[in-house]
Amino acid sequence: MPGDFTLPQLDERVLSTLNADGSRRWIDPKAVRGPLHSARAVVAWSLIAVFTVLPWMRIDGKPPILLDVMTRHFTVFGTTFRPTETLLLALLLLVVFVSVFLATAVLGRVWCGWGCPQTVYLEFVYRPLERLVLGKGAVRSGGAATWRRIALYALFLLISAHLANTFLAYFVGTDRLVQWTLRSPAEHPAAFAVFAITTGLMMFDFVFFREQLCTLVCPYGRFQSVLLDRDSMIVTYDSRRGEPRANAIERKAMAAEGKPAGDCIECSWCQQVCPTGIDIRDGLQLECIHCTQCIDACNAVMEKVGKPKGLIRYSTQSRIEGLKGRVFRYRVAIYVAVLGALIAAMALLLDRRVPVLVEQARMIGVNFTELPGGVVRSPVRLLLENRTEADVWATVRGTGDAQVEGSEVRALIPALEAMQVDMAVLSPASSFGRGSRSATLRVETGADSSREVTVRLAGPFGGGSP
């Protein structure tokens, strides 16, 4: 009966962030110090510094990266690209993605643990600040004073606003951002709304949602099943050395029975420091972000009990199982080949990139006019796109038997803008075959810049009337 339906009760958690009853399991990892944590801290704060400073830097008067969606101008390392050059931007994104895939196939989820902004800011800004203000052990216990929590959320709001401003600087530029900051929000309500929404999303993510972004939302963890193989470097537990696990009491009992115990002393320290709440001893899991905090924790414990370090370490599944492993892998070779092809395609497009793009555009209306003397007047529309930072005068002239009416046409193309230039081309009626012909026009855009473009001219069939 429908009324007799009850939810099944689980004996254990389905996800590391859920309790058995389906409620949220709040993760409060203990702080850990060690060589890997120190190295990650250097990398994290270097990335934070680059992310913060990069929008304020200038290369030839332009920021290194500016994705100005309002004007549809995209600046990458001092070069500004227009929307018609989206193929270059697409190739750049593909290079980034394939590079991450290659790094994953070789080094595991090194991006997640060492370079992802979610991990960098959560583990090296928000959580340390939380421990500092509330005190150890009071993060989720509710034992901290009310004023401490108010102060903490005020600091979180300030940091989130800074992150929102820095993030927006990559899309609107620092000059415009400074103007918005110094002026009243009433003067730019749309921009202020975007800032407020972005700040709210930062607060929601880093203060409330946290590790659930990695375990529930981000698809990268699920990609690891196809990106990793048995010879990829991963954070792993050496079960051959650690099993059977036993605490101090169990070890005495096993020793009395003459049974050997593994090196794992069941201290659960690897679980307590994990930012996603998993047990690395259960094997490779999609929630594992390879942050290496369990390595530092386990090495510290092994050192205290007088056992060799490396019970949890960076290794491969093949080596953990005692196999030799493979040096050459088709997966890695394919990623390298694809990455090389993408970089070569980008280099080719950049080499062929012209300062002023010239293309023929379609026209609606009269296709041609026959003039006395066997001359055909064919209207032509050219699209000229200025990809430089300065205004350019463009001069269009004819070649051979196809001449521009009036000998030439001149137009001023504003910097980083495109415009259509209409003209008429005069050519002999006898040069037309089946109602059209090709002609070559010369376009000069500077003292040392000239190129020829081929256009199609409409005309009479069979050479026109006698």
C-alpha positions, -999 to +999 in steps of 0.1 A: +000+000+000+012+035-007+007+046+029+029+018+042+060+029+022+090+037+044+125+049+033+151+022+036+176+026+065+212+024+054+239+008+076+266+032+063+270+065+045+265+065+007+286+097+004+313+110+026+293+142+032+260+124+041+251+106+073+234+072+072+200+090+078+206+113+048+214+144+068+244+166+060+276+155+075+297+185+083+333+180+076+357+197+100+392+184+091+419+187+117+449+209+108+480+190+098+515+202+092+542+185+071+565+188+041+537+183+016+514+208+034+542+234+033+548+228-004+510+232-010+510+264+010+537+279-012+519+269-043+485+281-030+497+315-019+516+320-051+484+313-070+464+336-048+490+364-054+489+358-092+451+358-093+450+390-073+477+410-090+472+398-126+443+421-135+463+451-123+493+444-144+498+459-179+514+446-211+517+474-236+490+493-216+466+464-215+459+438-188+474+403-194+439+388-193+406+406-200+375+388-212+354+419-219+321+404-228+304+438-229+325+451-258+333+415-270+370+421-269+392+394-254+428+402-243+452+375-237+488+384-227+486+418-244+470+408-276+433+417-281+411+393-301+377+401-316+346+378-316+355+366-351+386+350-337+368+327-313+385+298-329+418+309-313+401+312-279+385+278-284+419+263-292+433+279-261+406+264-239+412+230-255+449+233-248+441+240-211+417+211-208+440+186-226+469+198-204+448+190-173+439+156-187+476+149-194+486+160-160+458+138-145+469+107-165+505+112-153+502+128-118+466+120-108+443+147-095+472+171-089+450+200-102+423+194-076+447+191-046+472+218-056+458+243-081+419+244-080+407+277-066+381+258-045+408+239-027+432+268-025+409+293-010+389+268+012+420+251+027+444+281+029+420+310+036+386+302+049+392+272+071+424+285+087+406+318+094+378+298+109+401+279+132+419+311+142+387+331+151+366+303+167+394+282+181+402+246+176+373+222+182+347+250+182+341+252+145+310+229+144+305+223+181+289+256+187+311+263+217+325+296+204+311+329+217+285+347+196+307+377+190+334+354+175+309+340+150+297+375+141+333+386+136+340+355+115+311+360+091+321+396+088+356+386+077+341+360+054+319+386+038+349+410+033+370+382+018+342+371-005+336+407-016+373+409-025+372+377-044+341+389-063+358+421-072+389+403-083+369+378-104+349+406-120+381+425-128+389+398-154+357+406-172+353+444-169+388+456-162+403+473-132+397+508-145+360+503-148+359+484-115+376+512-096+350+537-110+322+515-099+337+511-065+342+548-059+307+558-072+273+552-056+257+518-065+226+538-076+246+551-106+253+516-118+226+493-104+232+464-129+270+463-122+263+464-084+238+436-087+263+414-105+289+422-077+263+414-050+253+382-066+289+371-071+297+379-035+267+359-023+278+329-044+313+331-029+298+332+006+275+303-001+302+282-016+331+287+008+310+292+040+282+266+035+285+243+005+323+238+007+335+202-001+301+193-016+312+213-047+339+187-052+319+156-043+285+164-057+288+191-084+322+191-100+324+165-128+362+162-127+361+136-100+340+114-121+363+119-151+391+102-132+377+068-140+386+074-176+416+097-171+435+075-147+450+040-152+469+017-130+502+035-137+489+070-128+504+086-097+478+087-070+475+091-032+472+056-020+474+033+010+498+004+010+474-024+021+502-050+018+521-033+045+493-019+066+470-049+069+458-064+091+451-032+110+452-033+148+453-009+177+474-012+207+451-037+226+445-058+194+483-059+188+489-074+222+463-101+216+476-109+182+512-111+195+501-135+222+485-157+195+516-154+173+498-135+146+515-106+127+499-072+126+502-046+099+518-012+103+484+006+104+476+013+141+440+023+135+446+059+147+421+072+121+442+103+118+441+100+080+403+103+082+403+132+106+425+154+084+407+146+051+389+177+037+363+155+020+358+130+049+369+098+032+390+069+044+419+066+020+424+030+032+392+020+013+411+026-020+408+052-047+375+071-045+360+099-066+358+122-035+396+121-030+411+153-043+447+142-037+455+170-013+481+148+004+470+158+039+466+121+049+502+115+038+516+142+061+494+129+090+503+092+085+540+100+082+539+119+115+522+089+132+546+064+117+575+085+129+561+085+164+556+047+166+590+040+150+579+026+117+589+036+082+571+065+065+551+060+034+523+038+045+501+063+027+521+079-002+522+090-038+524+059-059+506+039-086+483+010-082+508-012-101+536-004-077+515-008-046+506-043-058+543-051-064+541-049-102+567-032-124+543-009-142+546+006-177+567+035-188+551+040-222+513+043-222+491+048-252+468+071-231+496+095-224+510+093-259+475+102-273+472+132-249+507+144-259+499+141-296+465+159-293+481+187-272+509+191-298+484+193-326+463+219-308+494+240-300+506+237-337+471+248-349+472+278-326+507+288-337+496+285-374+466+307-368+486+333-349+512+333-377+485+339-403+467+365-383+464+397-402+460+432-386+430+440-408+407+412-419+390+418-453+361+397-465+333+401-490+298+405-475+265+398-492+244+426-506+207+428-511+193+447-541+205+452-577+232+428-587+247+447-616+240+474-641+250+474-678+265+507-689+272+520-724+303+507-741+301+472-729+309+480-693+292+463-663+289+480-629+288+454-601+282+466-565+305+451-539+305+452-501+336+445-482+338+438-444+369+453-429+378+444-394+406+464-376+423+441-352+449+467-341+449+493-313+450+523-337+426+537-363+435+526-398+428+542-432+419+515-457+422+522-495+406+498-520+417+498-556+410+475-585+435+454-605+436+443-642+403+447-660+383+452-628+386+487-615+369+504-586+345+532-597+362+565-590+397+548-591+396+541-553+376+540-521+390+552-487+375+544-453+387+550-417+384+518-397+383+526-359+406+506-336+393+471-327+361+478-348+346+465-380+327+483-407+312+476-441+325+495-471+303+497-503+318+503-537+312+496-574+335+476-596+336+483-634+346+455-657+341+445-694+308+426-701+328+401-722+346+390-690+315+374-676+307+338-684+276+323-666+265+354-648+295+360-626+332+363-625+360+367-599+381+398-595+410+409-574+410+440-554+440+455-536+435+467-501+461+490-485+460+496-448+493+514-443+525+524-459+539+489-458+507+469-456+489+458-487+470+426-496+448+413-524+414+399-519+393+379-544+357+389-548+328+376-569+311+400-593+276+396-606+271+402-643+252+392-675+252+357-690+272+352-721+290+384-721+260+408-721+242+425-749+261+435-781 
